[in-house]
Every structure is written in structure tokens, then in C-alpha cells.
Amino acid sequence: MNVFKFEFKKLFTRKLIWFFISLSIFAIVGIYSLNWILTTNVEKQGLTYYDQQINWWMQDIQYWATEKEKAMEAKDEALIEEATLMEDDARSRHQRYSDLKEAYKNGEWSNIYKGNLEGLEILAYPPPDQPSGSSFEEQPISNFTLRASYEEIRYLLEHNIDSFESKSPDSMFLPTIYDDFSGNTLEKWEESTKRYSKQGIYFFYQLIQSFYIPIVILVGCFIFGNTLSLETTKKRPNLQFYKTLPINQSKLFLVKYLTGYLGVFLFLLLMIAIPILVGTIIGGFGDLDYPVLVYDGYTTEYMEVNAVEDTFHFITLQEYLIRAFLFTLFMSLFIYSIYYFLSQFIKEPIFNVILVGLIVFGVTLIQHPYNPLSYLDMDKVLTNEVQLQLLNTDYTYITGLIVNIVLSIIFIWTNFITFKVKKDKT
């Protein structure tokens, strides 16, 4: 235990380590700042959208008011009745969008949810004798997307949960893998349905969807994973010091290995806490009950059929994050083990992290349920999206955990054998 404490304290006496930690924190704050700017712009676009609708219906009110005056002068009863009805309808819509604008400005999402549900219900669940559908830029929106969007908004309304910001607050579609848009329509759809948030836990959730965790693991390995390689160089022959002490090879390996991994793990915790903390201070925490869409697998090998027949369910963001944390724990152990193995042969940390990065992201192209790096995009694993992408239900959260645990143990043992052989030669 004393040796472990000594190694751990020694690790944090290096100024370069504190420099890279500080740099990582500044990077996360910078990313959040960019996210804050983008979210603020989206909020302004949402208000602009409502202003356009308010102005549009105001013009309609004025038009029909003028038409009614003309009809009254001409004593055209039919036209008077039509103009009165149209004017009343325009006033009703004008008031509706005025109310929605105020709700949007004040973050009162319930009214916005209700407005979305009114239009979505008939599209998501049309009567059997009245088939219905919806389109975006003249390309059809899948029935699965319509159903998922409706159920998500209904869940948010029932549980009084704040939503993410989007550029189309009046049509809050939830994009799914069943969407089949092409050309410029695909770009417009992605832009229209992209979600933003200033809230801490929502911001971190978005980071997970962007390979944040694997990147942080690699950076952590670069900073803390060199407990062995840096001490076998001519400038720092510190490993020779332990030959004078009554410490067996197994204990020495375990101390060096665990010291580095603990550093990586603590760095991971810090990089998880920073975006949540910064977001919470500036934009609020968010809601752990937020619904995350999980696919229930596929019915057939034809996505057009599946879009109608496939089912789904929601898990809370809290459950999603707990699963993501467990995945992070064992994935970090596996990637660290690869890095540690290479560091026994390559003494330069920058070369190690580049090589490990190429291995990690390169091997992901080899799609197989027993390839631990196939689970690198943990969001697609946790939501079962990978099953639909590859039409293979063997990709599961549990399988990914087991594979990462088993191969981590194998790599730890391989690291020990390599360490023992190399130390015997010195």
C-alpha cells in the first residue's frame, strides 16, 4: 500500500500532467461555450418562427377585415359570412401563436407539447380506413418516426419535463434510423431535427453521442498511462530503483498498472463532471427522467415494413447514464490495457496515443458482436440502433460488457507476462 501511495503521489508531482489536465478542462469549457452560442441562436430562430406566424396571421386578419367591409358595402351576405368566419379563424390562430411564443420564451413547454400532439396523433396512429402520412420537403416521414415523436412528446407532457431546443418548435420530430431522406432534403431534415441544450446533464448526453468518452479515454491514457515507459528511459531509470527493494515482480507490476489506470479513471470522472457542472451553473441541470428512445429490434429485413411494425420503448436518461458509466468503466480498462502493452515497447507517449487511436477507431470497422471495439459508439449500443444498422440482434449491452471485461483480463495478463519477460532481461 505504501508503494502504491508513493507511485500515485509521484504521478501528480509532474507539472506536465497538470498542464494537460488544465488544457482538457479549458477545451471542455470552450466546447460548452460554442454549444451555448449555437443554442442561443436556435432559441432566437424559434422566436423568429413564432414572429413570422404572428405576422402572417395578422396580415390574414387585416385582409379578411377589409373583405368583410367590402362585402357589407355590397350587401353580399354569403361573402360577409365567409369573411367573418375566416377573420375569426385568423384571430384564433394569431392568438394561438402569440401564446406559444410567450410559452417558448418563458420555457413553459406544456402548451408547446399540446400543440405538437394535436397534429401528430392522427399522423402517427391513423384510423384503419383512413391511411395517413406526413412528408418533409415532399419526401415521406416514416411511420416509426411519427409514432416515436408522438410518444416522446406525450411522455414529456405527462412528466412535465423540459425539452431540448430545436429549430422547429412547432414540429418536434424525433429523428430515427427509419428515416430515409436523400439529397438536400436529408441535410434540411438533420438541421431541422438537431437538438441543442444549455442544461448540464443534457449537454453531457449529447457529448456521449459524439464519441466523447472514447476520446477522453485516449487523452487520459496519454496523460497517465506512462507509469512504466517513462521510467525505463536513460533519463529516468527509476525502475532500477525497485531492484534494491524487497518487492516481487507481481506486486511491482500491479502497482504500476493500477496507478496509471486510477489516474485515467479519475481523469474520466473529472471530464464527466466538468461539462455537467459548467452546464448546470450556466443553464441549469436538466431532468434525469428525460426519455431516451430504445429500439426493440427488427421484425423483417425490410426497413419499409419494419417502419410500420417495429416497436420501441423509452428508458430514463438516468438509466441510460448508469449503463453508459458501466460501459465506460470496462471500455476504459480495455483501451488502457492496449495502451499499457504498447508502452512497454514504445517509449514516446505521443506515438503510443496515435497508434492506439488508429487501432481503436480502425478496428471498429470490423463489425462483429465479439469485437469489443464494435461497441465504441456506446449510444448506438445502449439504444439498440446498432442492431438495426447491421440487422444483427447479437449486439447487446450485456454482450458488449462481457466482451470488454474478458478481453481486459486477457490483456492485463499479457501485460504482466510481457513486463516479467522484459524485466528479467534487464
C-alpha positions in Angstrom: 0.0 0.0 0.0 2.9 2.4 0.8 4.4 1.7 -2.6 1.1 2.4 -4.3 0.7 5.7 -2.4 4.3 6.7 -3.3 3.7 6.0 -7.0 0.4 7.8 -7.1 1.8 10.9 -5.3 4.8 10.8 -7.7 2.4 10.7 -10.7 0.8 14.0 -9.7 4.1 15.8 -9.0 4.7 16.1 -12.7 3.9 19.6 -13.9 3.2 18.4 -17.5 0.3 16.3 -16.1 -1.3 19.3 -14.5 -0.8 21.2 -17.7 -2.7 18.7 -19.8 -5.4 18.4 -17.2 -5.9 22.2 -17.3 -5.8 22.2 -21.1 -8.5 19.5 -21.2 -10.7 21.5 -18.8 -10.3 24.6 -20.9 -11.2 22.5 -24.0 -14.5 21.4 -22.4 -15.4 24.9 -21.3 -14.7 26.0 -24.9 -16.9 23.3 -26.4 -19.7 24.3 -24.0 -19.3 27.9 -24.9 -19.7 27.0 -28.6 -22.8 24.9 -27.7 -24.2 27.9 -25.7 -23.8 30.1 -28.7 -25.5 27.6 -31.0 -28.3 27.0 -28.6 -28.9 30.7 -28.1 -29.1 31.1 -31.9 -31.6 28.3 -32.1 -33.7 29.9 -29.4 -33.7 33.2 -31.4 -34.7 31.2 -34.5 -37.6 29.7 -32.6 -38.8 33.1 -31.6 -38.4 34.4 -35.1 -40.5 31.5 -36.3 -43.3 32.4 -34.0 -43.0 36.1 -35.0 -43.4 35.1 -38.7 -46.5 33.1 -37.9 -47.9 36.0 -35.8 -47.3 38.5 -38.6 -48.7 36.1 -41.2 -52.0 35.7 -39.4 -52.2 39.4 -38.6 -52.0 40.1 -42.3 -54.7 37.5 -42.8 -56.9 39.2 -40.2 -56.5 42.6 -41.9 -57.2 41.0 -45.3 -60.5 39.4 -44.2 -61.5 42.5 -42.2 -61.2 44.5 -45.5 -63.0 41.9 -47.4 -65.8 41.9 -44.9 -66.2 45.7 -45.1 -66.4 45.4 -48.9 -69.0 42.7 -48.6 -71.1 44.8 -46.2 -71.0 47.7 -48.6 -72.1 45.4 -51.4 -74.6 43.7 -49.0 -73.3 40.3 -50.1 -74.5 38.1 -47.2 -72.6 35.0 -48.3 -69.3 36.9 -48.6 -69.9 38.6 -45.2 -70.4 35.2 -43.6 -67.3 33.7 -45.2 -65.1 36.8 -44.4 -66.4 36.7 -40.8 -65.5 33.0 -40.4 -62.1 33.5 -42.0 -61.3 36.5 -39.9 -62.3 34.7 -36.7 -60.1 31.8 -37.6 -57.2 34.1 -38.4 -57.7 35.8 -35.0 -57.8 32.4 -33.2 -54.5 31.3 -34.9 -52.9 34.7 -34.3 -53.7 34.4 -30.6 -52.5 30.8 -30.5 -49.1 31.7 -31.9 -48.9 34.7 -29.6 -49.5 32.4 -26.6 -47.0 29.8 -27.9 -44.3 32.5 -28.3 -44.8 33.6 -24.7 -44.6 29.9 -23.6 -41.5 29.3 -25.6 -39.8 32.5 -24.3 -40.6 31.5 -20.7 -39.8 27.8 -21.0 -43.4 26.7 -20.5 -43.2 23.6 -22.6 -46.6 22.1 -21.8 -48.5 24.4 -24.3 -46.0 23.7 -27.0 -46.3 19.9 -26.3 -50.0 20.0 -26.6 -49.8 21.9 -29.9 -47.5 19.3 -31.3 -49.6 16.4 -30.1 -52.7 17.7 -31.8 -51.1 17.5 -35.2 -49.1 14.3 -34.6 -51.7 11.9 -33.2 -53.7 11.4 -36.5 -50.4 11.1 -38.4 -48.9 8.5 -36.0 -52.0 6.5 -35.4 -54.3 7.0 -38.4 -57.7 5.1 -38.5 -57.5 1.8 -40.4 -59.9 3.1 -43.0 -58.2 6.4 -43.4 -54.5 5.8 -44.0 -52.5 9.0 -43.4 -48.9 10.1 -43.5 -46.7 13.1 -43.4 -43.8 14.4 -45.5 -40.8 16.7 -45.2 -39.8 18.6 -48.4 -42.1 16.2 -50.4 -40.3 13.1 -49.0 -42.3 10.8 -46.7 -41.6 10.7 -42.9 -41.6 7.1 -41.7 -44.5 5.9 -39.6 -41.9 4.8 -36.9 -40.6 8.3 -36.7 -44.1 9.7 -36.3 -45.0 7.2 -33.6 -41.8 7.8 -31.7 -42.1 11.5 -31.9 -45.7 11.4 -30.7 -44.9 9.1 -27.8 -41.9 11.1 -26.8 -43.8 14.4 -26.6 -46.6 12.7 -24.7 -44.1 11.4 -22.2 -42.6 14.8 -21.8 -46.0 16.4 -21.3 -47.2 13.8 -18.7 -43.9 14.0 -16.7 -43.6 17.8 -17.0 -40.0 17.6 -18.5 -38.2 20.4 -20.3 -37.3 19.6 -23.9 -34.2 20.2 -26.0 -34.2 23.2 -28.2 -34.7 22.7 -31.9 -35.2 25.0 -35.0 -38.8 23.8 -35.4 -40.5 24.1 -32.1 -43.9 23.7 -33.8 -42.9 20.3 -35.3 -40.7 18.5 -32.7 -39.9 15.3 -34.7 -37.6 12.7 -33.1 -35.2 11.5 -35.8 -34.8 7.7 -36.0 -32.9 5.2 -38.1 -36.0 4.6 -40.2 -35.8 8.0 -41.8 -34.9 7.6 -45.5 -34.3 11.0 -46.9 -31.9 11.9 -49.7 -30.1 14.8 -51.2 -30.7 18.3 -49.8 -33.8 17.1 -48.0 -31.6 14.9 -45.8 -29.5 17.9 -44.8 -32.5 20.0 -44.1 -34.1 17.2 -42.0 -31.0 16.8 -39.9 -30.7 20.6 -39.4 -34.4 20.8 -38.6 -34.4 17.9 -36.0 -31.0 18.6 -34.5 -31.3 19.3 -30.8 -29.5 21.7 -28.5 -29.4 22.4 -24.8 -27.6 24.6 -22.3 -28.5 22.3 -19.4 -25.7 20.3 -17.9 -27.0 16.7 -18.0 -28.5 17.2 -21.4 -25.2 18.7 -22.7 -23.3 15.6 -21.4 -25.9 13.3 -23.0 -25.1 15.0 -26.4 -21.4 14.6 -25.8 -21.8 10.8 -25.3 -23.5 10.7 -28.8 -20.4 12.3 -30.3 -17.6 9.8 -29.2 -16.7 12.0 -26.3 -16.0 9.1 -23.9 -13.5 7.1 -26.2 -11.7 10.4 -26.9 -11.4 11.2 -23.2 -10.1 7.7 -22.5 -7.4 8.1 -25.1 -6.4 11.5 -23.7 -6.4 10.0 -20.2 -4.1 7.2 -21.4 -1.7 9.8 -22.9 -1.6 11.7 -19.6 -1.5 8.9 -17.1 -0.7 5.7 -18.9 3.1 6.1 -19.0 4.0 4.9 -15.5 6.2 2.2 -17.0 7.6 3.6 -20.2 8.8 6.9 -18.8 10.8 5.1 -16.1 12.7 2.8 -18.4 14.4 5.5 -20.4 18.1 6.6 -19.9 17.0 9.9 -18.5 14.6 8.3 -15.9 15.9 4.9 -15.0 13.6 4.9 -11.9 12.5 1.3 -12.4 16.0 0.2 -11.5 15.4 1.7 -8.0 12.9 -1.1 -7.2 15.6 -3.8 -7.8 17.1 -2.7 -4.5 13.8 -3.2 -2.6 12.2 -6.5 -1.5 9.3 -6.2 -3.9 8.3 -9.1 -6.2 7.5 -8.6 -9.8 3.8 -9.2 -9.4 3.4 -6.5 -6.8 5.5 -4.1 -8.8 3.5 -4.7 -12.0 0.2 -4.3 -10.1 1.3 -1.0 -8.5 2.5 0.5 -11.8 -0.6 -0.8 -13.7 -3.2 0.3 -11.1 -1.5 3.7 -10.6 -1.9 4.5 -14.2 -5.4 3.2 -14.5 -6.6 5.0 -11.4 -5.2 8.2 -12.9 -7.1 7.5 -16.2 -10.3 6.7 -14.2 -10.1 9.9 -12.1 -9.4 11.9 -15.2 -12.6 10.3 -16.8 -14.6 11.3 -13.7 -13.3 14.8 -13.9 -14.2 15.1 -17.7 -17.7 13.8 -16.9 -18.2 16.2 -14.0 -16.9 19.3 -15.8 -19.5 19.6 -18.6 -22.3 18.7 -16.2 -21.1 21.3 -13.7 -20.5 24.1 -16.2 -23.8 23.5 -17.9 -25.6 23.3 -14.5 -24.1 26.6 -13.3 -25.0 28.4 -16.6 -28.1 26.7 -17.9 -29.5 24.5 -15.1 -29.2 20.8 -14.5 -31.8 19.2 -16.7 -34.1 16.3 -15.9 -32.8 12.7 -15.3 -36.3 11.4 -16.2 -35.9 12.6 -19.8 -37.0 9.8 -22.2 -34.3 8.1 -24.3 -35.6 6.1 -27.3 -34.6 2.4 -27.4 -35.4 0.2 -30.4 -36.9 -3.2 -29.8 -35.2 -4.9 -32.7 -36.5 -5.6 -36.2 -39.4 -7.6 -37.5 -38.1 -8.3 -41.0 -35.1 -7.5 -43.1 -37.1 -4.8 -45.0 -37.0 -1.4 -43.3 -40.1 -0.2 -45.1 -42.1 -3.0 -43.4 -40.3 -2.5 -40.1 -41.1 1.2 -40.0 -44.8 0.2 -39.5 -44.4 -3.0 -37.5 -41.4 -2.5 -35.3 -41.8 -1.4 -31.7 -39.8 0.7 -29.2 -39.8 1.8 -25.7 -38.2 4.6 -23.6 -35.8 4.4 -20.7 -35.0 7.4 -18.5 -31.8 9.4 -19.0 -30.7 8.3 -15.5 -30.9 4.6 -16.5 -29.1 5.4 -19.8 -26.3 7.2 -18.0 -25.8 4.4 -15.4 -25.4 1.9 -18.3 -23.1 4.3 -20.1 -20.9 4.6 -16.9 -20.6 0.9 -16.6 -19.6 0.7 -20.3 -17.1 3.5 -19.7 -15.6 1.7 -16.8 -14.7 -1.5 -18.7 -14.1 0.1 -22.0 -11.5 2.4 -20.4 -9.9 -0.6 -18.8 -9.6 -2.4 -22.1 -8.2 0.6 -24.0 -5.8 1.4 -21.2 -4.6 -2.2 -21.3 -3.8 -1.9 -25.0 -2.0 1.4 -24.4 0.0 0.0 -21.5 1.0 -3.0 -23.6 2.3 -0.8 -26.4 4.0 1.5 -23.9 6.3 -1.4 -22.9 7.8 -1.3 -26.4 7.3 2.3 -27.4 8.7 4.9 -25.0 7.2 8.1 -26.6 3.6 8.8 -25.3 2.6 10.7 -28.4 3.4 7.8 -30.7 1.5 5.5 -28.3 -1.6 7.5 -28.3 -1.6 7.9 -32.1 -1.1 4.2 -32.6 -3.7 3.2 -30.1 -6.1 5.8 -31.6 -5.6 4.2 -35.1 -6.1 0.7 -33.6 -9.2 1.7 -31.7 -11.0 3.6 -34.4 -9.7 1.3 -37.2 -10.8 -2.0 -35.6 -14.3 -0.6 -35.2 -14.7 -1.1 -39.0 -14.5 -4.9 -38.3 -18.1 -5.4 -37.3 -18.6 -8.4 -35.1 -20.5 -8.9 -31.8 -17.4 -10.2 -30.1 -15.2 -7.4 -31.2 -15.0 -5.1 -28.1 -14.4 -2.0 -30.3 -17.6 -2.6 -32.2 -19.2 -1.1 -29.1 -17.2 2.1 -29.2 -20.2 4.1 -30.2 -22.0 3.3 -27.0 -25.0 5.4 -27.7 -26.0 3.1 -30.6 -25.4 0.1 -28.4 -27.5 1.5 -25.5 -30.4 2.3 -27.8 -30.0 -0.9 -29.9 -29.6 1.2 -33.0 -26.6 -0.9 -34.0 -28.9 -4.0 -34.2 -30.9 -2.3 -36.9 -27.9 -0.9 -38.8 -26.3 -4.3 -39.1 -29.5 -6.4 -38.8 -27.9 -8.4 -36.1 -29.6 -8.8 -32.6 -26.4 -10.3 -31.2 -25.2 -6.8 -30.5 -26.4 -6.1 -27.0 -25.4 -4.1 -24.0 -24.6 -7.2 -21.9 -22.6 -8.8 -24.7 -20.5 -5.6 -25.0 -19.8 -5.5 -21.3 -18.8 -9.2 -21.1 -16.5 -8.9 -24.2 -14.8 -5.9 -22.8 -14.3 -7.5 -19.3 -13.0 -10.8 -20.7 -10.5 -9.1 -23.1 -9.4 -6.7 -20.5 -8.5 -9.6 -18.2 -6.6 -11.2 -21.1 -4.7 -8.0 -21.9 -3.8 -7.5 -18.2 -2.3 -11.0 -18.1 -0.5 -10.4 -21.3 0.9 -7.1 -19.9 2.1 -8.9 -16.8 3.9 -11.7 -18.9 5.5 -9.0 -21.1 6.6 -7.0 -18.1 8.1 -10.1 -16.4 10.0 -11.2 -19.5 11.4 -7.7 -20.2 12.3 -7.1 -16.6 14.2 -10.5 -16.4 16.3 -9.4 -19.4 17.3 -6.1 -17.7 
